[in-house]
Amino acid sequence: MNVQELLHKVAQSADKRVDVPTAPPIELVALIVRWARQLRYWKVSTLADFATVSVSTVERVERGERVSDEALDRIALALGYEKGAFFEPRLPIGPDAVAEQMVETYGHLVAVDVAPMKTQRAVREAAHCQAFLVHSPGVPDTYDQDIATLTEWLDFASFALTDDIDIQGGEDVSRRDLYNDILKCVGELERRGLAVLSGVMPAPQPGLPEWTVAVLSITSKLTDPGAVKRKQVFVDSRHVAIPGLKDIVDQPATSL
């Protein structure tokens, strides 16, 4: 079945009773698997390798065809879902609750264009942001210090490259050296098996309409081989809001 046929089947299944535990429709599982795989920029063969199932098994699932519960579990775990997520019966929650969950899960997501942090331009754009957001899901703790070093470099660059700072010894040379130092730090992370992507997210705040956030996506090439091809990441806008800023801006002005 193609995507339109799968969507039609899912729509038909929405009329089932909501007081009887039922397994997720296989058509819905097909959409979730296909969406999750493509979001990771994984080939069918990549998912098959991570799930230790055959390529034909993944293809059958994405066509909405039945496979064993064991195969569904392997695919679910490979995509970050819990065991039983794709076949265990559960009480349907009804269309209103589904809509509410969708808004809570996806309503605050913003797509941010990203690319491998390999150029001086990428460093310059990140350094000119007012804040940094690092997303490193599944990256082992052994990399914490290396990631912290990268963000410290970017913090320093953000300060040193401001127009109000007079860089001694030749502005162009100093900035170029600083860019290269940061790119060496990125290169070391990549040498150790991580993919480092960066992008700029407009994140206007109350009273700060030009506020931007540098988004750094750092993932393991071993567990996320599609990361280097990723063109976008999704960021929850609530994670870049400055706590309490609206209350401060809304306070009436006082005179001395």
PyMOL commands that set and color helices and strands:
alter all, ss='L'
color gray80, all
select helices_A, chain A and resi 3-13+26-39+44-51+55-62+69-78+94-106+120-127+141-160+171-191+227-229+237-240+245-250
alter helices_A, ss='H'
color red, helices_A
select strands_A, chain A and resi 109-113+115-116+131-135+194-202+212-220+232-236
alter strands_A, ss='S'
color yellow, strands_A
deselect
rebuild
show_as cartoon
